[in-house]
Amino acid sequence: MEGIQLLIAASTGLGLAAASGFRVFLPPFLMAVWVRLGFLDVSIEGTEFEAFSSDVSILLLAVASLSEIMAYKIPWMDNMLDSLATPMAGLAGGSVVAVSMEGADPSIQWALAIIAGGGASLSIQSATVAGRGLSSMFTLGLANPFFSLFEDFTSILLILLALLAPLLALTASLMLIFVILRRKMQETVDYPAIKLGRQST
């Protein structure tokens, strides 16, 4: 795997990793279905990922995806699920990148899987946790189901882009992560200034 094929594989994986920041199980599930149908240009037969697109794996991922989507529609339960979803999002993000880049140089495959895939999903997941926390605080959880619907829609959109237009998915994911990181950096800069202003008064 090299050249444009490597770029497309990495773009597909990173797009799916970003989607994992919104929904942990949905991107691996749809990716497994895509691989099973032969629509994804990756061969996992005879590799450590061979079971990824098996009947059992697809069934378990389908059940997990549906359960996750439904559970996040219940206010306050969604906040508790976030504590479990955060580390799992990093694992899911790394996994989809590793699968999509199967056949590439292992050092490149796993470096991108761990650093880029895991990092992308964790950064987006942390932003959704913060957003849900604000929703819970200001609306007592009443707006949380709508926030969850937004996550569902965004995850599905990123998944479709990753599978059908990988380069566009990569661009969208990078823009999203840039906005999140920029906001976090701005909050880091603003917080000491606000604290100093309160102390002076």
GROMACS elastic network, one bead per residue, 0.5 to 0.9 nm:
[ bonds ]
;  ai    aj funct       b0    kb
    1     4     6  0.87092   500
    1     5     6  0.61569   500
    1     6     6  0.56693   500
    1     9     6  0.89802   500
    1   101     6  0.82748   500
    1   102     6  0.86017   500
    1   103     6  0.59557   500
    1   105     6  0.77083   500
    2     5     6  0.57124   500
    2     7     6  0.78648   500
    2   104     6  0.72383   500
    2   105     6  0.89289   500
    3     6     6  0.54279   500
    3     7     6  0.64960   500
    3     8     6  0.88821   500
    4     8     6  0.61307   500
    4     9     6  0.85214   500
    5     8     6  0.51986   500
    5     9     6  0.61099   500
    5    10     6  0.85583   500
    5    41     6  0.89266   500
    6     9     6  0.51160   500
    6    10     6  0.60736   500
    6    11     6  0.84640   500
    6   101     6  0.72232   500
    6   104     6  0.71803   500
    7    10     6  0.51764   500
    7    11     6  0.60158   500
    7    12     6  0.85472   500
    7   166     6  0.88803   500
    7   167     6  0.81869   500
    8    12     6  0.60557   500
    8    13     6  0.85546   500
    8   165     6  0.89469   500
    8   166     6  0.59970   500
    8   167     6  0.66795   500
    9    12     6  0.51554   500
    9    13     6  0.62199   500
    9    14     6  0.86265   500
    9    41     6  0.81732   500
    9    42     6  0.83016   500
    9    97     6  0.80543   500
    9   100     6  0.54565   500
    9   101     6  0.54790   500
    9   102     6  0.86827   500
    9   166     6  0.78506   500
   10    13     6  0.51150   500
   10    14     6  0.60377   500
   10    15     6  0.84392   500
   10    97     6  0.66981   500
   10    98     6  0.89196   500
   10   100     6  0.69127   500
   10   101     6  0.63115   500
   10   109     6  0.85599   500
   10   112     6  0.78881   500
   10   166     6  0.83933   500
   10   170     6  0.84781   500
   11    14     6  0.51983   500
   11    15     6  0.59885   500
   11    16     6  0.85274   500
   11    97     6  0.86824   500
   11   100     6  0.89381   500
   11   162     6  0.69925   500
   11   165     6  0.89175   500
   11   166     6  0.51028   500
   11   167     6  0.57180   500
   11   168     6  0.83419   500
   11   169     6  0.68219   500
   11   170     6  0.50663   500
   11   171     6  0.86182   500
   12    15     6  0.52390   500
   12    16     6  0.62608   500
   12    17     6  0.85724   500
   12    96     6  0.86420   500
   12    97     6  0.75756   500
   12   100     6  0.67707   500
   12   101     6  0.88707   500
   12   159     6  0.86433   500
   12   161     6  0.82879   500
   12   163     6  0.62099   500
   12   164     6  0.86858   500
   12   165     6  0.80911   500
   12   167     6  0.76012   500
   12   169     6  0.72048   500
   12   170     6  0.73134   500
   13    16     6  0.51628   500
   13    17     6  0.60209   500
   13    18     6  0.86402   500
   13    93     6  0.79652   500
   13    94     6  0.84776   500
   13    95     6  0.86109   500
   13    96     6  0.54857   500
   13    98     6  0.74273   500
   13    99     6  0.76847   500
   13   100     6  0.54193   500
   13   101     6  0.73668   500
   13   113     6  0.81948   500
   13   117     6  0.72286   500
   13   162     6  0.73137   500
   13   166     6  0.84188   500
   13   170     6  0.87831   500
   14    18     6  0.61254   500
   14    19     6  0.85529   500
   14    93     6  0.76145   500
   14    94     6  0.87730   500
   14    96     6  0.78866   500
   14    97     6  0.60802   500
   14   112     6  0.86218   500
   14   113     6  0.83926   500
   14   116     6  0.71052   500
   14   117     6  0.56465   500
   14   120     6  0.73625   500
   14   121     6  0.87067   500
   14   162     6  0.78854   500
   14   166     6  0.87451   500
   14   169     6  0.79706   500
   14   170     6  0.64089   500
   14   173     6  0.74655   500
   15    18     6  0.52076   500
   15    19     6  0.63788   500
   15    20     6  0.87718   500
   15    97     6  0.87689   500
   15   117     6  0.87667   500
   15   120     6  0.89401   500
   15   158     6  0.61347   500
   15   159     6  0.66965   500
   15   161     6  0.73817   500
   15   163     6  0.83947   500
   15   166     6  0.69990   500
   15   167     6  0.86889   500
   15   168     6  0.87545   500
   15   169     6  0.51155   500
   15   170     6  0.54695   500
   15   171     6  0.86657   500
   15   172     6  0.80381   500
   15   173     6  0.60263   500
   15   174     6  0.89078   500
   16    20     6  0.62415   500
   16    21     6  0.89511   500
   16    27     6  0.57245   500
   16    28     6  0.77827   500
   16    31     6  0.81678   500
   16    93     6  0.70450   500
   16    96     6  0.65220   500
   16    97     6  0.75679   500
   16   117     6  0.84932   500
   16   121     6  0.87222   500
   16   155     6  0.84368   500
   16   158     6  0.67406   500
   16   159     6  0.55347   500
   16   160     6  0.88734   500
   16   161     6  0.87697   500
   16   162     6  0.60071   500
   16   163     6  0.82172   500
   16   169     6  0.83916   500
   17    21     6  0.68352   500
   17    27     6  0.76298   500
   17    89     6  0.82416   500
   17    90     6  0.83029   500
   17    92     6  0.69591   500
   17    94     6  0.69115   500
   17    95     6  0.82319   500
   17    96     6  0.63495   500
   17    97     6  0.67771   500
   17   113     6  0.89339   500
   17   116     6  0.84605   500
   17   117     6  0.52894   500
   17   118     6  0.71150   500
   17   119     6  0.86672   500
   17   120     6  0.62671   500
   17   121     6  0.52850   500
   17   122     6  0.89997   500
   17   159     6  0.89395   500
   17   173     6  0.88679   500
   18    21     6  0.53615   500
   18    22     6  0.74812   500
   18    93     6  0.70502   500
   18   117     6  0.75646   500
   18   118     6  0.88954   500
   18   119     6  0.89443   500
   18   120     6  0.54412   500
   18   122     6  0.84529   500
   18   123     6  0.86418   500
   18   124     6  0.67938   500
   18   125     6  0.87586   500
   18   155     6  0.79367   500
   18   158     6  0.73533   500
   18   159     6  0.86639   500
   18   170     6  0.89828   500
   18   173     6  0.60482   500
   18   174     6  0.88430   500
   18   176     6  0.87123   500
   18   177     6  0.83797   500
   19    22     6  0.54840   500
   19    23     6  0.64067   500
   19    24     6  0.78188   500
   19    26     6  0.82182   500
   19    27     6  0.63566   500
   19    93     6  0.82280   500
   19   120     6  0.89849   500
   19   121     6  0.71067   500
   19   124     6  0.84666   500
   19   154     6  0.73253   500
   19   156     6  0.73154   500
   19   157     6  0.82092   500
   19   158     6  0.55560   500
   19   159     6  0.61487   500
   19   162     6  0.89830   500
   19   173     6  0.84623   500
   20    25     6  0.70508   500
   20    26     6  0.72802   500
   20    27     6  0.59582   500
   20    28     6  0.80828   500
   20    89     6  0.57352   500
   20    90     6  0.80540   500
   20    92     6  0.63580   500
   20    93     6  0.58234   500
   20    96     6  0.89205   500
   20   120     6  0.86754   500
   20   121     6  0.55557   500
   20   122     6  0.85381   500
   20   124     6  0.83883   500
   20   125     6  0.78919   500
   20   155     6  0.71016   500
   20   159     6  0.89218   500
   21    24     6  0.64617   500
   21    85     6  0.87698   500
   21    86     6  0.81107   500
   21    89     6  0.57256   500
   21    90     6  0.78858   500
   21    92     6  0.87035   500
   21    93     6  0.76076   500
   21   120     6  0.73668   500
   21   122     6  0.60783   500
   21   123     6  0.73361   500
   21   126     6  0.79918   500
   21   127     6  0.87602   500
   21   128     6  0.79037   500
   21   155     6  0.79488   500
   22    89     6  0.83258   500
   22   121     6  0.78910   500
   22   124     6  0.69432   500
   22   125     6  0.60660   500
   22   128     6  0.70804   500
   22   148     6  0.88331   500
   22   151     6  0.53692   500
   22   152     6  0.70264   500
   22   154     6  0.73020   500
   22   155     6  0.55802   500
   23    26     6  0.58120   500
   23    27     6  0.72449   500
   23    65     6  0.78782   500
   23    68     6  0.76333   500
   23    69     6  0.77441   500
   23    85     6  0.84280   500
   23    89     6  0.77535   500
   23   125     6  0.85579   500
   23   151     6  0.71870   500
   23   152     6  0.69297   500
   23   155     6  0.62583   500
   23   156     6  0.88454   500
   24    27     6  0.68949   500
   24    28     6  0.78136   500
   24    65     6  0.76617   500
   24    68     6  0.80562   500
   24    85     6  0.67767   500
   24    86     6  0.87044   500
   24    88     6  0.67376   500
   24    89     6  0.52326   500
   24    90     6  0.87283   500
   24    91     6  0.88566   500
   24    92     6  0.62748   500
   24    93     6  0.81651   500
   24   121     6  0.87767   500
   25    28     6  0.56593   500
   25    29     6  0.61247   500
   25    30     6  0.87964   500
   25    61     6  0.62015   500
   25    62     6  0.79213   500
   25    64     6  0.62629   500
   25    66     6  0.86860   500
   25    68     6  0.75874   500
   25    88     6  0.89779   500
   25    89     6  0.84513   500
   25    92     6  0.73978   500
   26    29     6  0.50777   500
   26    30     6  0.61914   500
   26    31     6  0.84212   500
   26    61     6  0.74416   500
   26    62     6  0.76334   500
   26    64     6  0.81483   500
   26    65     6  0.51092   500
   26    66     6  0.82287   500
   26    68     6  0.86990   500
   26    69     6  0.87711   500
   26   155     6  0.78748   500
   26   156     6  0.79861   500
   26   159     6  0.85379   500
   27    30     6  0.53734   500
   27    31     6  0.59395   500
   27    32     6  0.84646   500
   27    65     6  0.87984   500
   27    92     6  0.82462   500
   27    93     6  0.88105   500
   27    96     6  0.78257   500
   27   155     6  0.76757   500
   27   156     6  0.79513   500
   27   158     6  0.89058   500
   27   159     6  0.61804   500
   28    32     6  0.59516   500
   28    33     6  0.86044   500
   28    52     6  0.87508   500
   28    58     6  0.88772   500
   28    61     6  0.72806   500
   28    92     6  0.71080   500
   28    93     6  0.87436   500
   28    95     6  0.81155   500
   28    96     6  0.63138   500
   29    32     6  0.51658   500
   29    33     6  0.63756   500
   29    34     6  0.86707   500
   29    53     6  0.87484   500
   29    57     6  0.83660   500
   29    58     6  0.61501   500
   29    59     6  0.85846   500
   29    60     6  0.86050   500
   29    61     6  0.51325   500
   29    62     6  0.60967   500
   29    64     6  0.88402   500
   29    65     6  0.73225   500
   30    33     6  0.50333   500
   30    34     6  0.60901   500
   30    35     6  0.85918   500
   30    58     6  0.85354   500
   30    61     6  0.87374   500
   30    62     6  0.85559   500
   30   159     6  0.78214   500
   31    35     6  0.61282   500
   31    36     6  0.84937   500
   31    40     6  0.81304   500
   31    53     6  0.84098   500
   31    96     6  0.77962   500
   31   100     6  0.89233   500
   31   159     6  0.82902   500
   31   163     6  0.78480   500
   32    35     6  0.50954   500
   32    36     6  0.60527   500
   32    37     6  0.86148   500
   32    52     6  0.62484   500
   32    54     6  0.80958   500
   32    57     6  0.80727   500
   32    58     6  0.63956   500
   32    61     6  0.86791   500
   33    37     6  0.61676   500
   33    38     6  0.86153   500
   33    39     6  0.88399   500
   33    53     6  0.66241   500
   33    58     6  0.68580   500
   34    37     6  0.52237   500
   34    38     6  0.63115   500
   34    39     6  0.53776   500
   34    40     6  0.58990   500
   34    53     6  0.85641   500
   34   163     6  0.80642   500
   35    38     6  0.50550   500
   35    39     6  0.59733   500
   35    40     6  0.51875   500
   35    41     6  0.78605   500
   35    42     6  0.73689   500
   35    43     6  0.83947   500
   35    44     6  0.87748   500
   35    52     6  0.87555   500
   35    53     6  0.64167   500
   36    39     6  0.77258   500
   36    40     6  0.84437   500
   36    52     6  0.89838   500
   36    53     6  0.54628   500
   36    54     6  0.76363   500
   37    40     6  0.79569   500
   38    41     6  0.72713   500
   38    42     6  0.84175   500
   39    42     6  0.88321   500
   39   163     6  0.85763   500
   40    43     6  0.85914   500
   40   100     6  0.82691   500
   40   163     6  0.74970   500
   41   100     6  0.83012   500
   42    99     6  0.79172   500
   42   100     6  0.64314   500
   42   101     6  0.75213   500
   42   102     6  0.66379   500
   42   103     6  0.77068   500
   43    46     6  0.85730   500
   43    47     6  0.84539   500
   43    50     6  0.87002   500
   43   102     6  0.70625   500
   43   103     6  0.75627   500
   44    47     6  0.53382   500
   44    48     6  0.75998   500
   44    49     6  0.56979   500
   44    50     6  0.51275   500
   44    51     6  0.85368   500
   44    52     6  0.82628   500
   44    53     6  0.87854   500
   44    99     6  0.75843   500
   44   102     6  0.67935   500
   44   103     6  0.83948   500
   45    48     6  0.84119   500
   45    49     6  0.75246   500
   45    50     6  0.50108   500
   45    51     6  0.84797   500
   46    49     6  0.79298   500
   46    50     6  0.59839   500
   47    50     6  0.53715   500
   47    51     6  0.87738   500
   47   102     6  0.84193   500
   48    51     6  0.76208   500
   48    52     6  0.87081   500
   49    52     6  0.52893   500
   49    53     6  0.81724   500
   49    99     6  0.68251   500
   49   102     6  0.85864   500
   50    53     6  0.68705   500
   50    54     6  0.75971   500
   51    54     6  0.50718   500
   51    55     6  0.85419   500
   51    56     6  0.83272   500
   51    57     6  0.67790   500
   52    55     6  0.88524   500
   52    56     6  0.88485   500
   52    57     6  0.58880   500
   52    58     6  0.75599   500
   52    99     6  0.86331   500
   53    56     6  0.82373   500
   53    57     6  0.61618   500
   53    58     6  0.61421   500
   54    57     6  0.52047   500
   54    58     6  0.61712   500
   54    59     6  0.85447   500
   55    58     6  0.52721   500
   55    59     6  0.60870   500
   55    60     6  0.86080   500
   56    59     6  0.51429   500
   56    60     6  0.61224   500
   56    61     6  0.85388   500
   57    60     6  0.52148   500
   57    61     6  0.60782   500
   57    62     6  0.84728   500
   58    61     6  0.51350   500
   58    62     6  0.59940   500
   58    63     6  0.86518   500
   59    62     6  0.50662   500
   59    63     6  0.62851   500
   59    64     6  0.85951   500
   60    63     6  0.52186   500
   60    64     6  0.60928   500
   60    65     6  0.84966   500
   61    65     6  0.59023   500
   61    66     6  0.85364   500
   62    65     6  0.51161   500
   62    66     6  0.62155   500
   62    67     6  0.85287   500
   63    66     6  0.52833   500
   63    67     6  0.60563   500
   63    68     6  0.85269   500
   64    67     6  0.50980   500
   64    68     6  0.60279   500
   64    69     6  0.85891   500
   65    68     6  0.51863   500
   65    69     6  0.62077   500
   65    70     6  0.86608   500
   66    69     6  0.52005   500
   66    70     6  0.61752   500
   66    71     6  0.85031   500
   67    70     6  0.52509   500
   67    71     6  0.59293   500
   67    72     6  0.85709   500
   68    71     6  0.51787   500
   68    72     6  0.62191   500
   68    73     6  0.89609   500
   68    81     6  0.87220   500
   69    72     6  0.55220   500
   69    73     6  0.70233   500
   69   148     6  0.79606   500
   69   149     6  0.86585   500
   69   152     6  0.73660   500
   70    73     6  0.54784   500
   70    74     6  0.75299   500
   71    74     6  0.56764   500
   71    75     6  0.87878   500
   71    77     6  0.70416   500
   71    78     6  0.66153   500
   71    81     6  0.82162   500
   72    75     6  0.73075   500
   72    76     6  0.87747   500
   72    77     6  0.69834   500
   72    79     6  0.83896   500
   72    81     6  0.77526   500
   72   144     6  0.80944   500
   72   145     6  0.68932   500
   72   148     6  0.61168   500
   72   149     6  0.88133   500
   73    77     6  0.83517   500
   73    78     6  0.71356   500
   73   144     6  0.70660   500
   73   146     6  0.79953   500
   73   147     6  0.88358   500
   73   148     6  0.63482   500
   73   149     6  0.80110   500
   74    77     6  0.56583   500
   74    78     6  0.62020   500
   74   141     6  0.86949   500
   74   144     6  0.78164   500
   74   145     6  0.67492   500
   75    78     6  0.58616   500
   75    79     6  0.75846   500
   75   136     6  0.78842   500
   75   140     6  0.83888   500
   75   141     6  0.51253   500
   75   142     6  0.67852   500
   75   143     6  0.83085   500
   75   144     6  0.59552   500
   75   145     6  0.68710   500
   76    79     6  0.51337   500
   76    80     6  0.66714   500
   76    81     6  0.87858   500
   76   136     6  0.75204   500
   76   140     6  0.87376   500
   76   141     6  0.64519   500
   76   144     6  0.83702   500
   77    80     6  0.51427   500
   77    81     6  0.62327   500
   77    82     6  0.87715   500
   78    82     6  0.63266   500
   78   132     6  0.82754   500
   78   144     6  0.80451   500
   78   145     6  0.89495   500
   78   148     6  0.87099   500
   79    82     6  0.52325   500
   79    83     6  0.72984   500
   79   129     6  0.76065   500
   79   132     6  0.72350   500
   79   133     6  0.72935   500
   79   136     6  0.83840   500
   80    83     6  0.57696   500
   80    84     6  0.74799   500
   81    84     6  0.53126   500
   81    85     6  0.60025   500
   81    86     6  0.86634   500
   82    86     6  0.59275   500
   82   125     6  0.84781   500
   82   126     6  0.89881   500
   82   128     6  0.88858   500
   82   129     6  0.64464   500
   83    86     6  0.58390   500
   83    87     6  0.77847   500
   83   129     6  0.88088   500
   84    87     6  0.63695   500
   84    88     6  0.65961   500
   84    89     6  0.87919   500
   85    89     6  0.57418   500
   85    90     6  0.86904   500
   85   125     6  0.80220   500
   86    89     6  0.52071   500
   86    90     6  0.67867   500
   86   121     6  0.86997   500
   86   122     6  0.66075   500
   86   125     6  0.61913   500
   86   126     6  0.71398   500
   86   129     6  0.84369   500
   87    90     6  0.53155   500
   87    91     6  0.65582   500
   87    92     6  0.88013   500
   87   122     6  0.76463   500
   88    92     6  0.60359   500
   88    93     6  0.84568   500
   88   122     6  0.89600   500
   89    92     6  0.50224   500
   89    93     6  0.59660   500
   89    94     6  0.85138   500
   89   118     6  0.74406   500
   89   121     6  0.57630   500
   89   122     6  0.61305   500
   89   125     6  0.69603   500
   90    93     6  0.51493   500
   90    94     6  0.62173   500
   90    95     6  0.85479   500
   90   114     6  0.82943   500
   90   117     6  0.74292   500
   90   119     6  0.68443   500
   90   120     6  0.80265   500
   90   121     6  0.56149   500
   90   122     6  0.52986   500
   90   123     6  0.89818   500
   90   125     6  0.86295   500
   91    94     6  0.52688   500
   91    95     6  0.60810   500
   91    96     6  0.87955   500
   91   114     6  0.84245   500
   91   117     6  0.86157   500
   91   118     6  0.63757   500
   91   121     6  0.86254   500
   92    95     6  0.50247   500
   92    96     6  0.62494   500
   92    97     6  0.86908   500
   92   117     6  0.82997   500
   92   118     6  0.74557   500
   92   121     6  0.78544   500
   93    96     6  0.55888   500
   93    97     6  0.65207   500
   93    98     6  0.87540   500
   93   113     6  0.72864   500
   93   114     6  0.81339   500
   93   116     6  0.84218   500
   93   119     6  0.78314   500
   93   120     6  0.72018   500
   93   121     6  0.53775   500
   93   122     6  0.80062   500
   94    97     6  0.53857   500
   94    98     6  0.61870   500
   94    99     6  0.87492   500
   94   110     6  0.81250   500
   94   112     6  0.78706   500
   94   114     6  0.51819   500
   94   115     6  0.78471   500
   94   116     6  0.76798   500
   94   119     6  0.82672   500
   94   120     6  0.89849   500
   94   121     6  0.82612   500
   95    98     6  0.50617   500
   95    99     6  0.61614   500
   95   100     6  0.85865   500
   95   113     6  0.66731   500
   95   114     6  0.83923   500
   95   117     6  0.77469   500
   95   118     6  0.82879   500
   96    99     6  0.51557   500
   96   100     6  0.60824   500
   96   101     6  0.85610   500
   96   113     6  0.76838   500
   96   117     6  0.76459   500
   97   100     6  0.51731   500
   97   101     6  0.61413   500
   97   102     6  0.86255   500
   97   109     6  0.76090   500
   97   110     6  0.82807   500
   97   112     6  0.71097   500
   97   114     6  0.84408   500
   97   116     6  0.84251   500
   97   117     6  0.58382   500
   97   118     6  0.87080   500
   98   101     6  0.52823   500
   98   102     6  0.61909   500
   98   109     6  0.58557   500
   98   110     6  0.62654   500
   98   112     6  0.77741   500
   98   113     6  0.52250   500
   98   114     6  0.84460   500
   98   117     6  0.83813   500
   99   102     6  0.52396   500
   99   109     6  0.87554   500
   99   113     6  0.88283   500
  100   103     6  0.87681   500
  100   109     6  0.88740   500
  101   104     6  0.56569   500
  101   105     6  0.86115   500
  101   106     6  0.87932   500
  101   108     6  0.87158   500
  101   109     6  0.57615   500
  101   110     6  0.87617   500
  101   113     6  0.85945   500
  102   105     6  0.83963   500
  102   106     6  0.81010   500
  102   109     6  0.71365   500
  103   106     6  0.78212   500
  103   109     6  0.83839   500
  104   107     6  0.84229   500
  104   108     6  0.70183   500
  104   109     6  0.60312   500
  105   108     6  0.54117   500
  105   109     6  0.60303   500
  105   110     6  0.87063   500
  106   110     6  0.59558   500
  106   111     6  0.81898   500
  107   110     6  0.55706   500
  107   111     6  0.59449   500
  107   112     6  0.85095   500
  108   111     6  0.51828   500
  108   112     6  0.60622   500
  108   113     6  0.83440   500
  109   112     6  0.55429   500
  109   113     6  0.60797   500
  109   114     6  0.87324   500
  110   114     6  0.59000   500
  110   115     6  0.81669   500
  111   114     6  0.54449   500
  111   115     6  0.58094   500
  111   116     6  0.75205   500
  111   117     6  0.89185   500
  112   115     6  0.53495   500
  112   117     6  0.61567   500
  112   118     6  0.84759   500
  113   116     6  0.58430   500
  113   118     6  0.64151   500
  113   119     6  0.88127   500
  114   117     6  0.57103   500
  114   118     6  0.51150   500
  114   119     6  0.72207   500
  115   118     6  0.56732   500
  115   119     6  0.54641   500
  115   120     6  0.81312   500
  116   119     6  0.50802   500
  116   120     6  0.57802   500
  116   121     6  0.85228   500
  117   120     6  0.53190   500
  117   121     6  0.63773   500
  117   122     6  0.86072   500
  118   121     6  0.54250   500
  118   122     6  0.60635   500
  118   123     6  0.85384   500
  119   122     6  0.52062   500
  119   123     6  0.60066   500
  119   124     6  0.86013   500
  120   123     6  0.53854   500
  120   124     6  0.63811   500
  120   125     6  0.85665   500
  120   173     6  0.80605   500
  120   174     6  0.85358   500
  120   177     6  0.68912   500
  121   124     6  0.53414   500
  121   125     6  0.59557   500
  121   126     6  0.85604   500
  122   126     6  0.59867   500
  122   127     6  0.85576   500
  123   126     6  0.52903   500
  123   127     6  0.64656   500
  123   128     6  0.89387   500
  123   177     6  0.69739   500
  123   180     6  0.74280   500
  123   181     6  0.77645   500
  124   127     6  0.51128   500
  124   128     6  0.63787   500
  124   129     6  0.87339   500
  124   176     6  0.81005   500
  124   177     6  0.68099   500
  124   180     6  0.73155   500
  125   128     6  0.51198   500
  125   129     6  0.62182   500
  125   130     6  0.87020   500
  126   129     6  0.50724   500
  126   130     6  0.63055   500
  126   131     6  0.86666   500
  127   130     6  0.51429   500
  127   131     6  0.61815   500
  127   132     6  0.86319   500
  127   180     6  0.69362   500
  128   132     6  0.60292   500
  128   133     6  0.84208   500
  128   147     6  0.89050   500
  128   151     6  0.80994   500
  129   132     6  0.51881   500
  129   133     6  0.61124   500
  129   134     6  0.87373   500
  130   133     6  0.50345   500
  130   134     6  0.63540   500
  130   135     6  0.86840   500
  131   134     6  0.52155   500
  131   135     6  0.62442   500
  131   136     6  0.86509   500
  131   147     6  0.82582   500
  132   136     6  0.60526   500
  132   137     6  0.85239   500
  132   141     6  0.83135   500
  132   143     6  0.88766   500
  132   144     6  0.64884   500
  132   147     6  0.71058   500
  132   148     6  0.84856   500
  133   136     6  0.50845   500
  133   137     6  0.61578   500
  133   138     6  0.86862   500
  133   141     6  0.86893   500
  134   137     6  0.50395   500
  134   138     6  0.60783   500
  134   139     6  0.82136   500
  135   138     6  0.54255   500
  135   139     6  0.56332   500
  135   140     6  0.71599   500
  135   141     6  0.61265   500
  135   142     6  0.79101   500
  135   143     6  0.62106   500
  135   144     6  0.61335   500
  135   147     6  0.79529   500
  136   139     6  0.55220   500
  136   142     6  0.73152   500
  136   143     6  0.74682   500
  136   144     6  0.67037   500
  137   140     6  0.54749   500
  137   141     6  0.71146   500
  138   141     6  0.78166   500
  138   143     6  0.89415   500
  139   142     6  0.54393   500
  139   143     6  0.60633   500
  139   144     6  0.81785   500
  140   143     6  0.78264   500
  140   144     6  0.86232   500
  141   144     6  0.51324   500
  141   145     6  0.80164   500
  142   145     6  0.71143   500
  142   146     6  0.84312   500
  143   146     6  0.54615   500
  143   147     6  0.63928   500
  143   148     6  0.87967   500
  144   148     6  0.60890   500
  144   149     6  0.86431   500
  145   149     6  0.62524   500
  145   150     6  0.87209   500
  146   150     6  0.63719   500
  146   151     6  0.87252   500
  147   150     6  0.51380   500
  147   151     6  0.64526   500
  147   152     6  0.88410   500
  148   152     6  0.62530   500
  148   153     6  0.86903   500
  149   153     6  0.61830   500
  149   154     6  0.85607   500
  150   153     6  0.51712   500
  150   154     6  0.61144   500
  150   155     6  0.85005   500
  151   154     6  0.51609   500
  151   155     6  0.59759   500
  151   156     6  0.85209   500
  152   155     6  0.52489   500
  152   156     6  0.61839   500
  152   157     6  0.85626   500
  153   156     6  0.52606   500
  153   157     6  0.60883   500
  153   158     6  0.86545   500
  154   157     6  0.50485   500
  154   158     6  0.61512   500
  154   159     6  0.85257   500
  155   158     6  0.52334   500
  155   159     6  0.61227   500
  155   160     6  0.86792   500
  156   159     6  0.50108   500
  156   160     6  0.61501   500
  156   161     6  0.85504   500
  157   160     6  0.52697   500
  157   161     6  0.62033   500
  157   162     6  0.85782   500
  158   161     6  0.50524   500
  158   162     6  0.59908   500
  158   163     6  0.86051   500
  158   169     6  0.62221   500
  158   172     6  0.79944   500
  158   173     6  0.78442   500
  159   162     6  0.50346   500
  159   163     6  0.61995   500
  159   164     6  0.84573   500
  159   169     6  0.80846   500
  160   163     6  0.52280   500
  160   164     6  0.58197   500
  160   165     6  0.76199   500
  160   166     6  0.88972   500
  160   169     6  0.83990   500
  161   164     6  0.51945   500
  161   166     6  0.60018   500
  161   167     6  0.83248   500
  161   168     6  0.65717   500
  161   170     6  0.86384   500
  161   172     6  0.89096   500
  162   165     6  0.56260   500
  162   167     6  0.76488   500
  162   168     6  0.75783   500
  162   170     6  0.74657   500
  163   166     6  0.61185   500
  163   169     6  0.84700   500
  164   169     6  0.87360   500
  165   168     6  0.54778   500
  165   169     6  0.62695   500
  165   170     6  0.88343   500
  166   170     6  0.61560   500
  166   171     6  0.86830   500
  167   170     6  0.50140   500
  167   171     6  0.63038   500
  167   172     6  0.86804   500
  168   171     6  0.50973   500
  168   172     6  0.61889   500
  168   173     6  0.85378   500
  169   172     6  0.51067   500
  169   173     6  0.59897   500
  169   174     6  0.85170   500
  170   173     6  0.51224   500
  170   174     6  0.61000   500
  170   175     6  0.85571   500
  171   174     6  0.52677   500
  171   175     6  0.61973   500
  171   176     6  0.86242   500
  172   175     6  0.51828   500
  172   176     6  0.61554   500
  172   177     6  0.86697   500
  173   176     6  0.50871   500
  173   177     6  0.61378   500
  173   178     6  0.84754   500
  174   177     6  0.51438   500
  174   178     6  0.59763   500
  174   179     6  0.86048   500
  175   178     6  0.50393   500
  175   179     6  0.62546   500
  175   180     6  0.87161   500
  176   179     6  0.52574   500
  176   180     6  0.63512   500
  176   181     6  0.87393   500
  177   180     6  0.50703   500
  177   181     6  0.60737   500
  177   182     6  0.84021   500
  178   181     6  0.52260   500
  178   182     6  0.59380   500
  178   183     6  0.84810   500
  179   182     6  0.51447   500
  179   183     6  0.61395   500
  179   184     6  0.86678   500
  180   183     6  0.51945   500
  180   184     6  0.62768   500
  180   185     6  0.86918   500
  181   184     6  0.50498   500
  181   185     6  0.61259   500
  181   186     6  0.85271   500
  182   185     6  0.51062   500
  182   186     6  0.61176   500
  182   187     6  0.86335   500
  183   186     6  0.50088   500
  183   187     6  0.61897   500
  183   188     6  0.86209   500
  184   187     6  0.50780   500
  184   188     6  0.62068   500
  184   189     6  0.86936   500
  185   188     6  0.50160   500
  185   189     6  0.63053   500
  185   190     6  0.86386   500
  186   189     6  0.51021   500
  186   190     6  0.60269   500
  186   191     6  0.85363   500
  187   190     6  0.50079   500
  187   191     6  0.58718   500
  188   191     6  0.56079   500
  188   192     6  0.73859   500
  189   192     6  0.64432   500
  189   193     6  0.71697   500
  190   193     6  0.52550   500
  190   194     6  0.62183   500
  190   195     6  0.86717   500
  191   194     6  0.51514   500
  191   195     6  0.61182   500
  191   196     6  0.85477   500
  192   196     6  0.59760   500
  192   197     6  0.84786   500
  193   196     6  0.51039   500
  193   197     6  0.61440   500
  193   198     6  0.87211   500
  194   197     6  0.50574   500
  194   198     6  0.63248   500
  194   199     6  0.87550   500
  195   198     6  0.52089   500
  195   199     6  0.63531   500
  195   200     6  0.87551   500
  196   199     6  0.51373   500
  196   200     6  0.62387   500
  196   201     6  0.88213   500
  197   200     6  0.51891   500
  197   201     6  0.64960   500
  198   201     6  0.52815   500
